[in-house]
Amino acid sequence: MHDGLLVLVWAVIFAGGLAVCLWLAGRGLPRTSVRDLLHVGAGVWPLGWGMWHSPWPPVAVALTGCALLVAVPVLAPRLESARALERAVSGDGEAWSGLVLYAFSAAAWTAVGLLGGSPFPAAAGLLALALGDGLGGLVGRRWGRLHYRVPWAKTKSVTGSVVVFVCAAFATDLAGGLFGVPLDGGRVLLAGLVAAVAEALAPRATDNVLVPLAVWLVTGGLERAGAP
């Protein structure tokens, strides 16, 4: 598929995801659940990296998406659609800045992954953020019973942290298979562990930056060391 057509396809996917969030919020789904669904759904982005012929169009798409999210609070006082989107995914203890940091991570790791060497570490970091952090928050709020908190971070549940660990490990293995990087079980579990620790210790909203950074550091080091 030509890169120009891919830009159009991903623009439609991006706009469609935001439209679904607005639709769900309008039907009473809690903001936290809408945000978690958007969080997880964004994981499709690195899965499509191999489709591009040049790295520059996907980098531009990711940067544009980040810029649009930065602009939403600025446009909200004058544009109803921007106000509706901001209300749909922020509030109830979640700030819009967290979503902006998520978009920043997506743009930054897209550039690192596609303009650098192997895309695997960057893809692993973003998939761990989408699946691990996204599903961990969703499950932890719904079924978490035993909670803990470090002084500078939000309250977490043990159940949610376990889900982050399992899903981030799965995400790392998925990225390895997608980009042809063989990983043994120990290495996959280590990536899941650092994601869970980073998510638990991160100050409010910064998990959207620290989780992919932690996974990128671990998987990048493992890849340079070579697979067994």
Buried (B, 14 or more C-beta within 10 A) or exposed (E): EEBEEBBEBBEEBBEEBBEBBBEBBEEEBEBBBBBBBBBBBBBEBBBEBEEBEEBEBBBBBBBBBBEBBBEBBEBBEEEEEBBBBBBBBBBEEBEBBBBBBBBBBBBBBBBBBBEEEBBBBBBBBBBBBBBBBBBBBBBBBEEBEEEEEEEEBBEBBBBBBBBBBBBBBBBBBBBBEBBEBEBEEEBBBBBBBBBBBBBBBBEEBBBBBBBBBBBBBBBBEBBEEEEE
